[in-house]
Amino acid sequence: MSSTSQKHKDFVAEPMGEKPVMALAGIGEVLGKRLEERGFDKAYVVLGQFLVLKKDEELFRDWLKDTCGANSKQQGDCYGCLKEWCDAFL
């Protein structure tokens, strides 16, 4: 298992609030803009999709790839970030 990034640690350390989608681990400027264009402008909107997909890793990774073109590492980073946040706050 790879170590988590500082971005990941910062995200899961506190409630989500109104954080932008680019606050999610694995989501940088390019993917963030693609997600924003599709209506996923805040981290909590992506969390909503994560929950609709019942926190299923494969479904979420496929959705992220199809929605914004995330590669395997980006998919994994974002999934891990949201999963850990849910484990801590839900």
Residue, then its C-alpha position, 0 to 999 in steps of 0.5 A: m500500500s502506498s503512503t498517503s499524500q499530505k493533501h490526503k492527510d489534510f483532507v481527512a483531518e477535518p470536516m469537508g464543509e465547502k472544500p473545492v473538488m480540487a481539495l480531494a487527493g488525486i484531483g488536480e487542476v485539470l481533473g478538477k476543471r473537468l469535474e466542475e464542468r460536469g457539475f461536481d464543483k465541491a468535494y461534497v458533491v463527489l462524496g455524494q456520488f461516492l455514496v450513491l455508488k455505495k462506496d464501491e471501489e470499482l464503481f467509483r473508479d470507473w465513474l471517475k475515469d469516465t467522468c474526468g479521465a482520471n488515471s489509475k493512481q488518481q482514481g485510487d488516491c481519490y477513492g482512498c481519500l473519500k473512504e478514509w474521510c467516511d470512516a472518520f466522519l460518517 
